[in-house]
Amino acid sequence: MGWLTDEERDRLQPAESALPRLPIPVQAVSSDEFVPLPQTPRQREMEKRLQAMGARLAKHQGLTRRQFFRTASGMAAAFLAMNDTFGPVFGVSAAEAATPELAQARAKALSGEFIMDMHTHFLRDDTRLEGFVRAREAVGKAGWNPLLAGKPQTIEDLKFANYMKEVFLDSDTKVACISGAPSELTEDWFLTNEMKADARKRINDAAGSRRAFAHAIFTPGYPGWLEQVDRAIETLKPDSFKGYTIGDNTNKHLSKHPWRLDDEKLAYPAYEKFAKAGLVNVCIHKGLFAPSVAQRFPNLLPYCDVSDVAKAAKDWPQLNFIIYHGGYRYGGGGRAEDAWGQFERSGRIDWVTDLAEIPARHGVSNVYADVGQLFAQTTIAEPKLAAVMMGQLIKGMGADHVCWGTDAIWTGAPQWQIEALRRLEIPEDLQRKHGFAPLGAADGAVKRAIFGENNAHLYRFDARQRAALTDDVLASAKLAYEREGSMRTNLAYGFVAGRETRPAAGTSHRG
């Protein structure tokens, strides 16, 4: 049951207790979907730099190190350490890390930015993904949260209440889409379509505005799947549909219904129903199928690349095909170093380059990229790779066709990803060599488009709806939350490959 075997899980550690509470993750985190890679030497180097910098600056500012890392200055310090380790990719100054007032002023100035994250998750209350339960129990045993000690755990950190806190209070996200994943086993769906629709209603009713959207999952080939599409359209009123061409991504060994976007007999009847209902956004999970995963499930490999996107898009110009994770292959157990090596050898990256080339090669304008784990995984492992992939997608598809999605809350509150894109720039030598345009300022036209304008266009989120966000109940709650001094936890959820039992000399995993 579940994605990882018991043997694989036994070799891993819960991210909540194993990782130090730093502003950005310092190694790959798995959400029970794949075996996460060990911390790389450069990630270890960056962590040590950041811990040392944090100790020095925290003392200077009269804070504990953990307190410091929860501030805007702590976030700035993280990107300084990244630049010192990986090269100058992020726009940040030493003054931000050393001067709380300067860092806070920058954070406040950007906090009102419109961010529409159309790729978020949480788990259902009756989930049976036991790996997450084990992770929660470890948090209590480690003493990180005394409220967890001595009582059965129900992985609340990956459920609705904490989702609300981390997405809407601990980050600058203004609007989010509740997503999910299907399974051959009904009990292993993250959320049923009904649960997503119910959560959307709960959020929007409480906020008094349109803060939440919801997918309905469609599952070509499953028994009665077209009838389920009809039912969702009629009774649930989803904002878009989402599909997994891999079939069952949760239990890959059970996947019996993989499918292709361009299958005229199987998939096209669903597109006809979507178009007739005016549900023009078709979100598709692609990529995250590294060579090591392909070795285990070679039968699923033909369904995970983007070779089926162009024909479907051409045949259905009235629909928008939004490819999640940008088709990035090397997430989900792959190595960013391998992706970077491929780029240095060939100028290509599986399957991001293929996706970026579809508009020019096939004359379509209805294909979009949602960055998802493409950004989350590579920013912490090889930031130049993240910059290059953003450059390729923008060059090939246009800045108006690259959309913001974080896959939160698997790696905790999405603020670190927001801050990473705000600061990210493609190095000038790579811009010149490959013809990439600069990403520009944190609040510049390109990043504004990616963060929110493109999703707002796709989902017809108009100026009136946006204006309502400024003084709704959630906006008031966030002001009160910040006024009372609450700050993000810097926790990530899931699993990490083995770390040393003891922290290195001069560091503390408790921050």
N, C-alpha and C positions, 0 to 999 in steps of 0.2 A: 504494500500500500504506500502511496506517496511517490515522490520523485526520486529521492535518494534511497538506497537500500539501508537496512539497519547497520550493516557493516560500515558503509560509507559515512553515515551519520555519527557512528561511534568514534570515528577518527577526527571529527570536527569539533569546534568549540562554539558556544553561543556568542554571537557578535556583541550582544548587550553587555556581557561581563568580560569578554576577552579583549575587546578593543578599548583603547583609551578614549576618553570623551573629548575628542578633538573636533574642530569645526568642520573638517572634511574627513571622509574615510581614508585610512592609510593602507588599505589593502582590499581586495575583492571580497564582496559580501554576497552570499548565495541565499535566496529565499526558499531553500529546500528543493530548488529546481535542478541544480547542478552542483558538482563538487567544485568549490571555489579554489582558485589558484593560491598558492602560498604567497606571502608578501615578497615582492621583488627586492633585490639589493638597493635599488634607488628609492623605492618606497620606504625601506627601513632607514635609509640615510635621511630622507625627508622628515620622517617621524622624529628622529633624534634631533635634527636641527630645530624642528618646531617645539619639541619639549624643552630644549635648552632656551630658546627664545622666549617661550612662554614663562618659564621660571624667572628669567631676568626681568621681563616687562611687567609681570604680575607683581613682583616685589616692589618695583618702582611705582606702581599704581596703587599699592596698598590692598591688593586682592590675593586670594588664593589662585593657584594656577587654573583650577577648574572654573572658578568665577571668571577669570580673564578670558578663557576660551569660549565663554558664552556671550562675550561682548562683540561689538563691531570691530574693536581693535584686535580681538582674538582671531576673527575671520580674516582680517587684513594680514595678520602674522602668518596664517596658514598659506596664503598665496605668495607671501614673500619667501617662505620656505620652499614652496613649489618652484618658484623662479630660480632660487639658488641651486636647486637640485636638477631641474629639467631644462633650464634655460629660460630666457625672458619671454614668456608667453602671456602672462597675466599683467594687466595694468594695475599696479599697486605701489604705494610709496612707504618707506620706512616710517615717515611721519604719522601715517594712519595707525600703524601698530603701536607707536609710542605715545600718541596723543589721543586719548579717548574722545575728547570733544570734536576733533577733526573727523575721526572715524564715524562717530555717531551722527554728525551733521551730514555726512555723505549718505549714510544709511537712511536717515530721515528724508532727505531730499529725493531718494529713489523709491521710498516705500509706497508711494501712491501710484507707482507705475502700473499700468493695466497688464496683468498676467493671467492668462487663460490656459490652464493646464488640462488638456483633454485626454489625459492618460494616467489615471490614479487607481489605486486598489485598496481594499481592506478585506478581511475575511469574515465569513458568516459565523454566527454564534455557535452553531453546532458543527463546526469544522472538525474533521478527524485527522488533520495533518499533525500527527503527534510530535513531529520534530519541533514545531513551534511551541508546543506545551513544554517540552524539555528545556528549550531556551529560556522560557519564562521562569521555570523552576530554578534554573541556575542563577538567575538574577537575584531571586530571593535568598538562596543559599549563600551567595557572595556578599549579601548585606548591602547591596547598592540601593535597594529600596526596601526599608524595613516593613512597609505595608504588605509586601509579598511574602515575607517569611512566615513559615508555619501554617500556610493554608494552601489548599489545592489551587492550581493555576489554570486559568482559562484563556490565556494569551490575549488579554484585553488590549495590550499595546498594539495588536494588529487588527483590532476591531473598530467599530464605528466611533466610539467616544474619542479614542486617541487619534483616529483619522481626522476628526473635526479639529482637534487641538493642533496637530502638527501641520495640517494643510492650511487652515484658515487663520490660526493664531500665531504659530511659530514661523510662518513664512509670509511673503508678500503676495501670495496667490490670491486672486480675487474671485475666480470662477474655476470650477473643476468638473471633469466628467468622471463618473463612477464606472469603472470598467470591470472586467471579469475574465474568466477562462473556463471553457467547457471540459467535460470529461466523459468517457464511456460510462463511468460510475457516477450516477447522479449525486451521490453524497460528496463527491470530490470537486464539484463546481465551487469556485471561490464564493460566488453569490449566484443565486438563481436570477433570472430576468425579473421576476417579481420582487426579489429583495432589492435589486438595484433601483427599480422604479419607486419602491417604498422609501428607500433612503433619500432619493432625490426629493420626494415630497416632504419628508421630515425636515430636510435642510432648508428648502425654499419656504415652507410654511413658517419655520422658526425665524428665518432671516427677514421675511417680508419682502424678499426680492428673489431674482433668479440667480442663485449662487451655484446650483448644481445641475448638471446634465447627467444622462444615463444612457449607456449602451443597452441594446438587446443583442445577445449572442445568437448567431445563426450557425447551424451545424449540418452542412450538406451531407447527405447519405445516412444520417441517423434516422432511426424509425420515426415517422411522423414529423419530420423536421419542417416541411413546408407548411403543415398545419400550425406548427408552433410559430412560424413567421407570421401567418395570418392572425393568430391570437395576439401576438405581441403588438402588431400594428393596431389592431382593433381596441384592445383593452389597456395596454401598457403605455402606448404613445411614446416609444423611445425617441431619443434625439438623433440617433444613428444606429447602424448595425455594425457588429464586429465579428470577424471570422478568423479561425485558425486553420490555414490550409494544411498544417501538419496533422490535423485531426485532434487527437487527445495529446496535448502538450504536458498535461499533468502526470499521466501514466503512459509514457511513450511506448512501453512494451505492450500496452493494451490497445494501441491506436489501430482501429480497423477501418476508419473512414477518412483517410487523407484525401485531398481534392485539389483541383487547380482552378484558379480564377477564370481561366479561359475555357473551361469545360462547358460547352454550349448546352448539352443535355442536362447536366446536373446543376450547375450554378446559375445559368442564365434565367431560369424561371424565377429564382429569388430576386435577381436584379429587376426583373419586370415588375414584381410586386413592390419593391422599394421605390422605383421610379413612379409608379402609379400613386403611391401614398405620399409622394413628395419628400421621401427620406433619401436624400441624394448623397449622403456621406457614408461610404463603405470603408470601414477601418479594418485593416488586415495585419495580423501578426506575421512578420517575416524575419528571417535571420535567426540569430542566437542559436546557431547549429554548427558549432565548431568542428574541425576535423575529428577530434577525439569523440565527439558525440556521434558523428556520422559513421564512425567505425562500429559503434554499438548498434546503430539503427540505420543501416544503409538503405533500407526500403523506404525511409521517410525523406531522404536527402532530396529527391527530385521535386518535392513539394515545398521546400523551405527557401529556395532561391527566388529571384524576382523575374524569372523567364516567362511567367504567365501573366505578367501585369500589362504589357503593352497591348496585346490583342483585346483583352477585356476592356481596357480603357478606350480603345479605338471603336470597339463595337457598342460601347455604352457611353457616348459623350455627355449624356445628361447626368451621369453620376460622377462623383469625385472619389477616386481610390486613394486612400490615405494609408501609406505603408508605414507601419509601426516599427520602431527601432531603426528606421532608415535602411532596413535590410541588412544591417551590420552582422556579419557572420560570426565574428570571433568572440562575441559575448557568450554568456552561458557556458563557461568552462574553457573558452579559448584564451589565447594570450595576445595582449595588445602588442607585444614585441613582434609576434608573427605577422600581425597586420601591418605594423610599421615596416618590417622587413620586406613584405610584399610590395608596399608602396615605393620603397627606395629602389627595388629591383625593376618594377614595371610601371610605376605611376598609378597603379590600380589597387583597390581594396575590395575584397569580396564582401557583400554584393552591393556595396554602397555606390561604387563607380557605375555599375550596371544600371542601377536605379536612376542615378543622375543623368545618364545618357539617353534615357527613354524619350523625353520630349523631343530632342533634336533628331533622334534616329527614326522615330515613328510618327512625328507630327501631331502629338497629343498635348493638351494643356490641362488635363484633368487628373494628373498624378501628383501627389503630394508626399512629403516625408515628415513623419513625426519622429523626433530624435530619440525619445525614450532611453533605453539602455545604451544606445550608441554613445550618448553623451555621458551618462552616469558612469559607465564602466571605463571609458578611455580617459576621461579627465583626471582620474586618480592614478592611472597607470602610465600614461604616455600622452601628456596634454598636447604635444605637437600633433599627435594623431587626431585628437578631437578637433583641433583647429583645421587640419587638412580636410577631414571629412565634412565639416561645415562648409569649407571652401568649395569642395567638389559639388555638394548638393546645391549651394547657392549659384555656382557657375552654370550648372547644367539645368536646374529647374527654376531658378529665379528666387530671390529673397522672399517673394510673395508666395512661395510654394513650400517653405520649410516651417514646420509648426512645432510649438512647444508641448512637450509631454515629458514627465519625469519618472513614471513608473513608481511614484511614491505610493504607499509609505514603506516599501520594502527596504529602502536604505535610510529610513528616517525622514524627518521633515525635509522638504525640498529646497529649503533656503540656500544650502551650500551649492546646489546646482544652479540656482538663480544667480547667485553671486559669481559663480565660475563663468557663466556666459557673459554677465555684465563686464567682467574684466578680461575675457579671452580676446586675443588678437592673433591672427596668422602672422608668423615671423616674416619680415620683409623679404628675406632671400627666397622663401617659398612662394610668396606672392609674385615675385618677379619671374621665377622659374616656371611656375605653373599657371600664371595668368589669373590668380585669385584676386578678387577685390578685397579691400580691408573690411573687417567686421564693424569697425567704427566704435563710437562712444557707447557707454552703457545705456544712454537714453537716445542714441542715434536712430536713424530711420531703419537700418537693417535689424537691429536688435528689438526695436519696438514692434516691427512686423512679426518677427519670430515669436516673441513673448506673448503677443496677444492679438495683433491686428489680423493676422491670417486666420486664426481660429474664429475670431469674431465674424469675419467675412463668410467663412464656411458654414457657420452655425447661425448666421443672420442675427447676431447679437448687436442690437442697434444702440444708438447714442442714448436713447431714453432709458433702456435697461441698464446701461453702464452707469448713468448718472444716479440711478437708484441705489447703487452699491455704496455710495459715499456716506449715506446717513441711515443705513438699515440697521437692524439689530446686531448683525455680526460686526459691522464697523464699530458700533458702540462697545461691543464686547471686547474687541481687539484693543481699543483705546484703554479700557479699564484694565485689561490684562497687562498691557505694557506699563500703565501707570502704577500698578501694584508691584512692579518689579519682576514679574515672571519672565523667564528667558527660556530659549530652546534647551533641550536636554543634551543635544549632540549625540544621542543614541542612534545606533543602527540596529536593525532587527534581522535575524536569520542566523547564518553560519559563516565562519571563517576557517581557513586552513590553520593548522596548528601554529600557535605562537609560543614563545618561551614561557615557562611557568612563572618565572620571575621577570620583572621589568629590567631592562638594562640599567647599569649604574647611572645614577643621576636622573632617572626618569621614574615616573609613577603612573601606572595604568589608571589610577583613580584621578589623575589630573590635578 
